[in-house]
Amino acid sequence: MKNTAGSETAKRAAGEAAAAEVADGDRVGLGTGSTAAHAIRTLGERVADGLAIEGVATSYQSRALAKEVGVPLLPLSDVARVDVAIDGADQVATDANALVKGGGAAHAREKVVASAADRFLVVADDSKLSASLDYPVPVEVLPDALARVERAVVDAGGEPTLRDAERKDGPVVTDNGNLVLDCEFGGVDDPAALARDLSGVAGVVEHGLFVGLADAVYVGDADGDVTTR
Ligand code: 5RP
């Protein structure tokens, strides 16, 4: 489920500001979504100007864009650490280091890359900020475990909805061949506890709660100004 409220100016400002932090020689995690795409395009321009980096894509979408704009790529399967990763978010808690990600169903690879990063930079428009997390949490599920995981989410106080494809009948299938449940928990009082509970359910490949991973959040606004938190 995608959070599409923010302005393009705000997203571009945040993406460009984070991309400016990348240094020559860096190995860079390339996030997924419209805000991360601005960072990837800026990196492409910097590569054309002589910046030497290696990108590590988090999705088919970010790999295609990186190729289009000329960012050299390494396969994620070969990479144990990156210097910096830049990625978007669907919701950013202002009072805790916690995010909801996965609006693009890429959160499993995004979390692998974020956790491998020396510095994980989140890029977001200001509509994504919230005092606490109340956005539905995407959960990537092995297809054969769907019923089991749905029950576990209900037991944990959530309401799971299978994510449907927008332009064709049938469910969304991730780049990893799995399904996505968008899980409504109302408010998430303790993101770390819910993250642990969801990770403990057999059949859950990954969930979209990113707790304690962000090193900085670049927040753009509709005037094109950026603040860093
Ligand atoms: C994809 C993600 C995206 O980073 C998240 O959905 C934000 O996207 P956008 O920048 O387009 O709002 O987590 O899985």
Residues whose N, C-alpha, C, O or C-beta is under 5 A from the ligand:
A	BS01	5RP	N3 T32 G33 S34 T35 A36 D87 G88 A89 D90 K101 G102 G103 G104 A105 A106 H107
